[in-house]
Amino acid sequence: MLVEDEMYWLPVIAGIASHEDVAVMTADQLGMAVAAANLKIKLFGKGG
């Protein structure tokens, strides 16, 4: 359950998508958003 919450909120926290965007994403779109959020965090750190 925690992993599902992380997959839902990580793109929002990283500024990749809004809460409304994530709520209507397909699983493939959510996966891409999570990957982009992870890359952004890796490149810019957790504060940026």
CYANA upper distance limits for C-alpha pairs under 8 A (distance plus 0.5 A):
  1 MET  CA      5 ASP  CA      6.89
  2 LEU  CA      6 GLU  CA      6.70
  3 VAL  CA      7 MET  CA      6.66
  4 GLU  CA      8 TYR  CA      6.73
  5 ASP  CA      9 TRP  CA      6.61
  6 GLU  CA     10 LEU  CA      6.00
  7 MET  CA     11 PRO  CA      7.99
  7 MET  CA     30 LEU  CA      7.94
  7 MET  CA     31 GLY  CA      8.27
  7 MET  CA     34 VAL  CA      6.70
  8 TYR  CA     12 VAL  CA      8.21
  8 TYR  CA     22 VAL  CA      7.27
  8 TYR  CA     30 LEU  CA      8.09
  9 TRP  CA     13 ILE  CA      6.60
  9 TRP  CA     19 HIS  CA      8.30
 10 LEU  CA     14 ALA  CA      6.54
 10 LEU  CA     34 VAL  CA      6.82
 10 LEU  CA     37 ALA  CA      6.98
 10 LEU  CA     38 ASN  CA      8.47
 11 PRO  CA     15 GLY  CA      6.59
 11 PRO  CA     16 ILE  CA      5.45
 11 PRO  CA     17 ALA  CA      6.07
 11 PRO  CA     18 SER  CA      8.24
 11 PRO  CA     22 VAL  CA      8.23
 11 PRO  CA     33 ALA  CA      6.27
 11 PRO  CA     34 VAL  CA      6.08
 11 PRO  CA     36 ALA  CA      8.20
 11 PRO  CA     37 ALA  CA      5.77
 12 VAL  CA     16 ILE  CA      6.48
 12 VAL  CA     17 ALA  CA      5.67
 12 VAL  CA     18 SER  CA      5.89
 12 VAL  CA     19 HIS  CA      6.53
 12 VAL  CA     22 VAL  CA      8.12
 14 ALA  CA     37 ALA  CA      6.04
 14 ALA  CA     40 LYS  CA      7.78
 14 ALA  CA     41 ILE  CA      7.57
 15 GLY  CA     37 ALA  CA      8.23
 16 ILE  CA     33 ALA  CA      7.19
 16 ILE  CA     36 ALA  CA      7.81
 16 ILE  CA     37 ALA  CA      6.73
 17 ALA  CA     21 ASP  CA      6.38
 17 ALA  CA     22 VAL  CA      6.96
 17 ALA  CA     33 ALA  CA      7.97
 18 SER  CA     22 VAL  CA      6.81
 19 HIS  CA     23 ALA  CA      6.69
 20 GLU  CA     24 VAL  CA      7.33
 21 ASP  CA     25 MET  CA      6.89
 22 VAL  CA     30 LEU  CA      7.35
 25 MET  CA     29 GLN  CA      6.06
 25 MET  CA     30 LEU  CA      6.26
 26 THR  CA     30 LEU  CA      6.59
 27 ALA  CA     31 GLY  CA      6.59
 28 ASP  CA     32 MET  CA      6.84
 29 GLN  CA     33 ALA  CA      6.69
 30 LEU  CA     34 VAL  CA      6.59
 31 GLY  CA     35 ALA  CA      6.67
 32 MET  CA     36 ALA  CA      6.64
 33 ALA  CA     37 ALA  CA      6.56
 34 VAL  CA     38 ASN  CA      6.59
 35 ALA  CA     39 LEU  CA      6.69
 36 ALA  CA     40 LYS  CA      6.59
 37 ALA  CA     41 ILE  CA      6.65
 38 ASN  CA     42 LYS  CA      6.57
 39 LEU  CA     43 LEU  CA      6.57
 40 LYS  CA     44 PHE  CA      6.35
 40 LYS  CA     45 GLY  CA      7.99
 41 ILE  CA     45 GLY  CA      5.25
 41 ILE  CA     46 LYS  CA      5.91
 41 ILE  CA     48 GLY  CA      7.90
 42 LYS  CA     46 LYS  CA      8.30
 44 PHE  CA     48 GLY  CA      5.95
